[in-house]
Amino acid sequence: MVWRLRILFLHRNNQIIVKMKIQKHETPQQKEKEIEHLSFIQSNGSVSKYGLETFFEKTFNCLKEELQRLRNTIYDYNQHEYIFALNERAWVGAFNNAILRALPDSTVTLQEFGVYDKKHFIGRADFLVYWKDKNNKPLYLLFEAKQYEETIKSELLDDATEYLHTVRIQGQKYFDAEEETEYYKDKNVLVIPIAFGWIRKPDFLNEAKKYFEGGEKKDKSTDFCSLYFEGEHGAWVYGKIYDARESITLLK
């Protein structure tokens, strides 16, 4: 950012009037720092069924702001595109921050917490969100996260049903282990597989942007998808919402 001083000389009644104005001017390099954002939320799917429109709309907007803060500070160097290559745990951390900024009065979050059944340690669940909607109704959102790099351009817009189902199975076990304990008993729980796909190969980003154009999609499974990018590099965040108490086979 640079500041420009503009000086105007005006002739009025044989007097010279000097006006000075300081203007903020963004350099071309700074304009390139702006992370852009495209978002899709399925209007007639599980997002609306469970009243999560506001949750995801506000969270995705705040995730852009979270990435922008990282871009302007920690990733403010020549290879800044690696902000989109965060590993799984870092993405969950950024997503967590976005949720708490977007909905500070209605959310509580927990990351990487141990899960046990009555006898054994099952593993560590990635991310749990407790959220109260506008009607003060609580929901437990159990996210199972995956991070990867997009490597096959021709498959970018394909249906994600099988992939998200596989991730859901892993997240489901953390609910099943504690379904009958006080942890989840009589509570409304949703299992949400969420993927963070890094996009960096030539022309991949333009192909990914087509997902947000109008018209019918090959992908019939995704409930939400948000693309963040700068220049030719980016990442998208997408997932599907499942009722934790509904059969896995029925929802495949």
TASUL-V5537 format. One record per helix or strand of 3 or more residues. SS is the DSSP state (@ for helix, = for strand). FROM is the first residue (numbers start at 1). LEN is the number of residues. If there is no record, write none. Layout:
BEGIN
SS;FROM;LEN
SS;FROM;LEN
END
This chain:
BEGIN
=;2;11
=;15;11
@;28;4
=;36;6
@;46;4
@;53;20
@;80;6
@;88;15
=;107;10
=;121;12
=;138;12
@;153;3
@;161;16
=;189;11
@;204;9
=;224;7
=;233;11
END
